[in-house]
Structure formats: structure tokens, C-alpha cells
Amino acid sequence: MLISEPAHFVKTFVTDLDTALGKLKPNAKLSQLQRLWLGICLTGMLLTNTVCWAKFERASLGGYSVASLSWMFREAKIAWSHLLQASVTVILTRYGITEGVLVIDESDRARSKSTKRIHKVHKQKHKASGGYVNGQTIVLVLLVTQSISIPVGFAFYMPDPVLTAWNKEDKRLRKQRVAKKDRPVMPKRNSLYPTKTQLALRLLTAFKEAHGNIKIKVILADALYGEAGFINAAAQIYGNAQIVSQLRGNQNIKYRGKKWTLKDYFNTVNKGVDVTLQVRGGEHVKATISCARLEVTAHGKKRFVIALKYDGENDYRYLVATDMTWRAMDIARAYTLRWLVEVFFEDWKLYEGWGREAKQFDEEGSSRGLILSLLLDHCLLLHPEQTARIENKLPAYTVGSLQRKSQMGVLLEFIRTLLEHDRPADKLKELATLVEDVFQLLPSRSLSDRIWHS
């Protein structure tokens, strides 16, 4: 794919983004050069599925060099801290969105072994192999509405290295049956390494401050966020919202003065009934559900607890909700929206640049690269064909199909520009020369050379 200038719909998005930036902070408006650079970056990501300056240079046949692109990324006085907020405002305004559901989740992204300058890289469990890899973890907040899902905030997570080392040593000593009094005391957490729940609460607060006019009906999160501290704090941030998370099956509850685990209670005392849940898009799924208002021991108060098992599953998952006036079916139906964040993560990693060759150095590089990737997601939500689809209340196009269609649009525009040139044959010869200069073939070393130099 070849580009000479930003795609038309990207230009429109950047213009609208600049207008929103000016309203948010007058001195944050982009210069003409910054608008062009941002448009080229988004178009380059669209075509190459990377945040890679070398690939952008090749796609432009040297029209935009690695040096100039990376310099703008690092040195240009762009209001990076306001870009995502302004972009979210553009989408909310365009679609007239006034309410929605906030979904919190995190995603791991494996990186290479040489990761000394990649921000907050740490050892992660690799699910596919069962081993460990170096990678980044992003805590993300997604705004789910009746028509679209929008990423609205993110933060990088890294476990406290001192606490991690202590945990490892403590497990080793416990395995050797060393008494607690003879084991090292747990160190205090370093404030430079906040927990995922702390990061999530910061993101909720930031969204409330930036978009306080948006009514949040529900906040959804998985079992990691099912602790009392998170649920209580989230309920304080959004006082009228229903907070829904998960509990573990071995957590204790009190029923008629007796202590039970959730698993025992719902398998013996309160067995479920078969129901049909309608999820977003009109699809119906079969499930088994049971519910009760129970005192959750770890929370020190009554919660609405729901045991939910989808058709084909053997074990219940246990939902916990703060507002006990809701019906169990409404809570279960709302919780199905949490899976939309998994759809977003899959599309984001496959098609929007962050999953491949997005290894920009240091905190500044990682944060800005991730912002560019999320801006591309927002830009595709405002693609004219996507907009028409959504406004007609039809299911949105997939990110992959929209990306492929947009790629062909950029190529056709490049061809049209070539044909409209005063002397297209001369222009084609010029492009052929550029191709020779930019795409230089490199000799392969022999097998013996590789072994000798390895």
C-alpha cells in the first residue's frame, strides 16, 4: 500500500479532533504540520497495522522519513494528555451519546526478550505455552452504549518488584514449613506501583471529571475487582450506578446465622432455574440462574449475589451487585456486556497497530504509541460507512473488514492522483526510481556465516 497524504476520513477526524482540543484547552490546538503528521500516522497504522516509522516511510516511498516522523512523535509540542479525552468527546457528540455502561478489564501484550527500555515490562504467565514471557499489562476502561463501544481510558500496570520478590521467597519458606514469625515481614507497597484496582479507580475518576454529563448506569468488572475496597470506592465515584463484579466460589457468606461458601450454598440450598438471556444484538442464550441477598463476609455487608451458568458450562460464576433493588435477570443481562471488552481487545491487537511493532521506548513512547492506536479505533468508528451503519441502527461493521475497505480506498486515491498528474508517465518513472531507493534488496548471509557470527 502507498500513501501520499492522509485518507479523507482521517483528515476529517483530525480536523474534528483539533476543534475539540481547542474547546477543551485553547492553547492545545494542533498546528498545520501537527495535523498532517497525525493524519499520516493514523493512515500509516491503517495500512501497515503497526506503529513503525520505517514502514510509514516505505509506504510513503520516502515522502515522510523515519527521522522526521519520530522527531514529531518525541519532540512536537502536542497536548498528548488531552488527545484521548478530546477524541472521546468527538464520538460522544457525533452520536449524541448521553448514557452507557463502563467496563473495566486488563490485557497483556507479550514483548521481546530485549525490553530494557520498554515501559513497565514485567514477567507474565504465557497462557498458550504455560511458561513465562516479558510483556506489558494495560488496564482499560471501555464505554459500552446501545450502538458502539469506545475505549475511554487506560493505564500501564506493573507489579511492585520488591513485593514480587517477597512473595516468591515467602512461598518458598512456607513450603519448607518455616514459622511465620521467622519469615520476613511483608514490605509496604511502593506508590510507584499501584494495584490494578487502584488504577481502575483512577480511570473511573478521570472519566467522571472529563465527561460528567454522561450517565453511567452500570460499572462492570471481573473477579479481580470483586473486593470490597474497589466496589465501595466505585460506588462513591458513581453513586447512582450499579456496580457488578464477581466473587470466588470459596468466598464465605452468612445465611440464617450459618457460614457457607458460595459454592456450597448455591449447590445445595438455592439451586438455579433455567432461563433465556437476551444479549446486545438480539441474540438469545440459555443459562441457569439463582440469586439471593446475602451478607458477604469479606465485604461486611449484604450484597445481591447471583449464581450464573451458561448452557454447556459445569460450574457457576458468582456475580455480586451493590444495588439490591435490581432484578436478577437485569443484572445478569447487564453483565453479558462485559464480554464486549474481549471483542475490543481482539480487534485492537489484530488490526489497530498496538499488537505488532508498537515497541516505542520509555513511558513517553509507550503511552503515546498506545494513544495513537486508540485514536485509530476512534477514527474507524467515525468512518462514513460505519457512521451510516450505526445511525441506521444496524450492527456495526467489523474492524477487520472496515480496515481492508479503507486500505483499498487509500490505494485507489493514490492511483487517481497519479492518473490526474499532468504527465502521468513521467510521474510513474519517478515513483519507480523511488521504489528502487526505498526498497533496497539485501544479500543473505550463507548458513556458515550465520553460524560463525552467532
C-alpha positions in Angstrom: 0.0 0.0 0.0 1.2 3.5 -0.8 0.3 6.9 0.7 1.0 10.4 -0.3 -1.3 12.1 2.2 -3.8 11.1 4.9 -7.0 9.3 4.0 -10.0 11.6 3.5 -11.9 10.2 6.5 -8.7 10.5 8.6 -8.4 14.2 7.6 -12.0 14.8 8.7 -11.3 13.1 12.1 -8.2 15.0 12.7 -10.0 18.3 12.0 -12.8 17.4 14.4 -10.2 16.4 17.0 -8.4 19.7 16.6 -11.7 21.6 17.1 -12.5 19.5 20.3 -9.0 20.2 21.6 -9.4 23.9 21.1 -12.7 23.8 23.1 -11.0 21.7 25.8 -7.9 23.9 26.1 -7.4 26.8 23.6 -3.6 26.5 23.6 -3.8 22.8 22.9 -4.9 23.2 19.2 -2.7 21.5 16.7 -0.6 23.3 14.1 -1.0 22.6 10.4 2.2 20.4 10.5 1.0 18.5 13.6 -2.4 17.8 11.9 -0.6 16.5 8.8 1.7 14.3 10.9 -1.1 12.9 13.0 -3.1 12.1 9.8 -0.1 10.4 8.2 0.5 8.3 11.4 -3.2 7.2 11.5 -3.2 6.4 7.8 0.2 4.6 8.2 -1.2 2.5 11.0 -4.3 1.7 9.0 -2.2 0.4 6.1 0.7 -1.3 7.9 -1.1 -2.4 11.2 2.0 -1.1 13.1 3.3 1.9 14.9 6.6 1.7 12.9 8.2 4.7 11.4 10.3 2.7 8.9 7.1 1.1 7.5 5.4 4.5 7.3 8.5 5.8 5.3 8.3 2.9 2.9 4.5 3.3 2.5 5.1 6.9 1.5 8.0 6.0 -0.8 10.3 8.2 1.3 8.0 11.1 1.3 7.9 11.1 5.1 11.2 10.0 6.6 11.8 7.9 9.8 13.8 10.9 11.3 11.0 13.4 10.8 8.2 11.1 11.9 10.0 10.0 15.0 11.1 13.6 15.8 7.5 14.8 15.7 6.5 11.8 18.0 9.1 12.7 20.6 9.6 16.5 20.3 6.5 18.2 18.9 4.5 20.2 21.5 1.3 18.1 21.2 -1.1 18.0 24.1 -0.9 14.3 24.4 -2.6 14.3 27.8 -5.7 15.8 26.2 -5.9 13.9 22.9 -7.8 10.9 24.1 -10.3 13.0 26.1 -10.9 15.2 23.1 -11.3 12.2 20.8 -13.9 10.6 23.1 -15.8 14.0 23.1 -15.9 13.9 19.3 -17.5 10.5 19.3 -20.0 11.2 22.1 -21.1 14.4 20.3 -21.3 12.8 16.9 -23.5 10.0 18.0 -25.5 12.0 20.7 -24.5 9.6 23.4 -25.7 10.6 26.9 -25.5 7.3 28.8 -23.7 4.0 28.9 -22.0 1.2 30.8 -18.3 1.3 31.9 -16.4 -2.0 31.6 -13.0 -2.5 33.3 -10.6 -5.1 32.2 -6.9 -5.6 31.6 -4.9 -7.1 28.7 -1.4 -8.5 28.5 0.9 -8.0 25.5 4.0 -10.1 25.1 7.1 -8.2 24.1 10.6 -9.3 23.0 13.3 -10.5 25.4 15.3 -7.3 25.0 12.9 -5.0 26.8 15.1 -2.8 29.0 13.6 0.5 27.6 10.0 -0.6 27.1 7.8 0.9 29.8 6.7 -1.3 32.7 7.6 -4.6 31.1 7.4 -7.5 33.6 7.3 -11.2 33.7 3.9 -12.6 32.7 2.3 -16.0 32.6 2.0 -17.1 28.9 -1.4 -18.9 28.7 -0.6 -20.6 25.3 2.6 -22.3 26.4 2.2 -22.4 30.1 5.6 -20.7 30.5 6.6 -17.0 31.1 7.3 -14.1 28.8 8.2 -10.4 29.2 5.2 -8.2 28.4 3.1 -5.1 29.2 -0.2 -5.0 31.0 -2.8 -2.4 30.2 -5.8 -1.7 32.4 -8.5 -0.3 30.2 -12.0 1.3 30.5 -14.5 0.7 27.8 -17.7 2.8 27.4 -20.4 0.5 26.1 -23.5 2.2 24.6 -26.6 0.9 22.8 -24.8 1.2 19.4 -21.0 1.3 19.9 -18.2 0.5 22.3 -15.5 3.2 22.9 -12.1 2.8 24.7 -12.1 5.9 27.0 -9.1 5.4 29.3 -6.0 3.3 30.0 -3.1 2.8 32.4 0.0 0.6 32.4 0.3 -1.8 35.3 3.4 -3.4 36.8 3.7 -5.4 40.0 5.9 -4.0 42.7 9.2 -5.8 42.2 10.0 -5.8 45.9 6.6 -7.3 46.8 7.0 -9.8 44.0 10.4 -10.9 45.3 9.0 -11.1 48.9 6.0 -13.2 47.7 8.4 -15.6 45.9 10.6 -16.0 49.0 7.6 -16.3 51.4 6.1 -19.1 49.3 9.5 -20.9 49.3 9.8 -20.6 53.1 6.2 -21.7 53.7 6.9 -24.8 51.6 9.7 -25.6 53.9 7.3 -25.1 56.9 9.1 -22.1 58.3 7.0 -20.4 61.0 5.5 -17.0 60.2 7.5 -15.3 62.9 10.7 -16.5 61.3 9.8 -15.3 57.8 10.5 -11.8 56.5 7.7 -9.2 57.1 5.8 -8.2 54.0 7.2 -4.8 52.8 4.9 -1.9 52.1 3.8 -1.4 48.5 5.7 1.3 46.7 3.3 4.0 45.5 5.1 4.0 42.1 3.5 0.6 41.5 -0.3 0.9 42.2 -2.5 -2.1 42.0 -4.9 -2.8 39.1 -7.8 -1.8 41.3 -6.2 1.5 42.2 -5.5 2.2 38.6 -9.1 1.3 37.7 -10.5 3.7 40.3 -8.2 6.5 38.9 -9.5 5.8 35.4 -13.2 6.0 36.7 -12.5 9.2 38.4 -10.8 10.7 35.4 -13.7 9.8 33.1 -16.2 11.2 35.6 -14.3 14.5 35.7 -13.9 14.7 31.9 -17.4 13.5 30.9 -19.6 14.1 34.0 -22.6 14.7 31.7 -22.6 11.0 30.7 -25.0 9.0 32.8 -23.3 5.7 33.9 -25.9 3.1 34.6 -23.6 0.1 35.4 -19.9 -0.5 36.1 -18.7 -4.0 35.2 -15.5 -5.8 36.2 -14.3 -9.3 36.6 -13.4 -11.2 39.8 -10.1 -9.3 40.3 -12.2 -6.3 41.2 -14.7 -8.1 43.4 -13.0 -6.9 46.6 -14.9 -4.6 49.0 -12.4 -1.7 48.6 -12.9 -1.4 44.9 -16.7 -1.9 44.9 -17.2 0.6 47.7 -14.9 3.2 46.1 -16.5 2.8 42.7 -20.0 3.2 44.2 -18.8 6.5 45.8 -17.5 7.8 42.4 -20.7 6.9 40.6 -23.3 7.0 43.4 -26.3 6.0 41.2 -24.6 3.3 39.2 -25.0 -0.4 39.7 -21.5 -1.9 40.4 -21.3 -5.6 39.2 -18.3 -7.8 39.7 -17.6 -11.4 40.6 -16.8 -13.4 43.7 -14.9 -16.6 44.1 -16.8 -19.8 44.8 -14.9 -20.4 48.1 -15.8 -17.0 49.5 -17.9 -17.1 52.6 -21.5 -15.8 53.1 -23.9 -15.9 56.0 -27.3 -17.4 55.7 -29.6 -17.8 58.7 -26.7 -17.3 61.0 -24.6 -20.0 59.5 -21.5 -19.6 57.4 -21.4 -21.1 53.9 -19.2 -20.9 50.9 -20.9 -19.6 47.8 -20.4 -22.9 46.0 -22.0 -24.9 48.8 -24.9 -22.5 49.3 -25.9 -22.4 45.6 -25.4 -26.1 45.0 -27.4 -27.3 48.0 -29.7 -24.6 49.5 -30.5 -22.4 46.5 -30.4 -24.3 43.2 -30.8 -22.5 39.9 -33.6 -22.4 37.3 -33.2 -22.4 33.5 -33.7 -19.1 31.8 -33.0 -17.4 28.4 -31.0 -14.2 28.4 -31.1 -11.7 25.6 -27.7 -10.0 24.9 -26.9 -6.9 22.8 -27.7 -7.5 19.2 -30.8 -9.5 20.0 -29.1 -12.9 20.4 -30.6 -15.2 23.0 -28.5 -17.5 25.2 -29.7 -20.3 27.6 -28.5 -20.1 31.2 -29.1 -21.4 34.7 -29.5 -18.7 37.3 -30.1 -18.4 41.1 -29.9 -15.4 43.4 -30.1 -14.2 47.0 -29.4 -11.1 49.1 -26.7 -12.4 51.3 -24.1 -11.0 53.7 -20.7 -11.4 52.1 -18.3 -11.9 54.9 -15.3 -10.2 53.2 -17.4 -7.1 52.4 -19.0 -6.9 55.8 -22.4 -6.1 54.4 -25.3 -7.5 52.3 -24.9 -7.8 48.6 -27.1 -9.1 45.8 -25.3 -12.4 44.8 -26.2 -14.2 41.6 -25.1 -17.7 40.6 -24.9 -17.8 36.7 -24.1 -20.7 34.5 -24.4 -20.6 30.7 -25.6 -23.6 28.7 -22.8 -26.1 28.4 -20.9 -24.9 31.5 -20.4 -27.1 34.5 -19.6 -24.5 37.2 -21.3 -21.3 38.3 -19.8 -17.9 38.2 -20.9 -15.7 41.1 -21.9 -12.1 40.4 -22.0 -9.5 43.1 -24.0 -6.3 42.8 -24.3 -3.2 45.0 -27.9 -2.1 44.2 -30.2 -4.7 45.6 -33.4 -3.2 44.1 -32.5 -4.5 40.6 -33.9 -7.8 39.3 -31.5 -10.7 39.0 -32.3 -11.0 35.2 -31.4 -7.4 34.6 -28.1 -7.7 36.4 -27.2 -10.9 34.5 -28.2 -9.3 31.2 -26.1 -6.3 32.0 -23.1 -8.5 32.8 -23.2 -10.0 29.4 -21.9 -6.6 28.1 -18.6 -7.3 29.8 -17.6 -9.7 27.1 -17.6 -6.8 24.6 -14.3 -5.8 26.0 -12.8 -9.1 24.9 -14.1 -8.4 21.4 -12.4 -5.0 21.6 -9.1 -6.5 22.8 -9.1 -9.0 20.0 -9.7 -6.3 17.3 -7.3 -3.9 18.9 -4.4 -6.4 18.9 -5.1 -7.7 15.4 -5.9 -4.5 13.4 -5.1 -1.3 15.2 -1.3 -1.2 15.4 -0.8 -1.8 19.1 -0.4 -5.6 18.8 2.6 -5.6 16.4 5.7 -3.4 16.3 4.5 -0.9 18.8 7.6 -1.1 21.0 8.3 2.6 21.4 10.9 3.3 24.1 10.2 4.5 27.7 7.0 5.7 29.3 6.6 8.5 26.9 6.9 6.2 23.9 4.6 3.5 25.2 1.9 6.0 26.2 1.9 8.0 23.0 2.0 4.9 20.9 -1.0 3.5 22.7 -2.9 6.8 22.4 -2.3 6.7 18.6 -3.7 3.2 18.5 -6.8 4.2 20.4 -7.2 7.2 18.2 -7.2 4.9 15.1 -10.0 2.9 16.8 -12.0 6.1 17.3 -11.3 7.2 13.7 -12.7 4.0 12.4 -15.8 4.4 14.5 -16.3 7.7 12.6 -15.7 6.3 9.1 -18.6 7.4 6.9 -19.7 3.9 6.1 -19.5 2.9 9.8 -21.4 6.1 10.7 -24.2 5.4 8.2 -24.5 1.8 9.5 -24.8 2.9 13.2 -27.2 5.8 12.5 -29.5 3.3 10.7 -29.4 1.1 13.9 -27.7 -1.7 12.1 -24.9 -3.8 13.6 -21.5 -2.1 13.1 -19.0 -3.4 10.6 -16.1 -5.4 11.9 -12.9 -3.6 12.4 -11.1 -6.0 10.0 -13.5 -5.5 7.1 -13.5 -1.8 7.6 -9.7 -1.7 7.7 -9.5 -3.7 4.4 -12.0 -1.5 2.7 -10.2 1.7 3.9 -6.9 0.3 2.7 -8.3 -0.1 -0.8 -9.7 3.4 -0.7 -6.3 4.8 0.1 -4.7 2.8 -2.8 -7.4 4.0 -5.3 -6.9 7.6 -4.2 -3.2 7.2 -4.8 -3.8 5.8 -8.3 -6.3 8.6 -9.0 -3.8 11.2 -8.0 -1.2 9.6 -10.3 -3.6 9.5 -13.3 -4.6 13.2 -12.8 -1.0 14.3 -12.9 0.0 16.5 -15.9 2.5 13.9 -17.1 1.5 10.5 -15.5 4.1 8.6 -17.4 6.9 10.8 -16.1 5.4 10.6 -12.6 5.3 6.8 -12.8 9.0 6.7 -13.7 9.8 9.0 -10.8 7.9 6.6 -8.5 9.8 3.6 -10.0 13.1 5.4 -9.0 11.8 6.0 -5.5 10.8 2.3 -5.2 14.4 1.4 -6.1 15.8 3.8 -3.5 13.4 2.9 -0.6 13.1 -0.9 -1.1 16.7 -1.9 -1.4 17.4 -5.7 -1.6 19.9 -7.0 0.9 22.2 -10.0 0.4 21.5 -13.1 2.6 24.4 -14.5 4.5 25.3 -18.1 4.0 24.5 -20.7 6.6 28.1 -20.9 7.6 28.3 -17.2 8.1 25.3 -17.2 10.3 26.8 -20.0 12.5 30.2 -18.2 12.6 28.7 -14.9 13.6 26.1 -16.3 16.0 
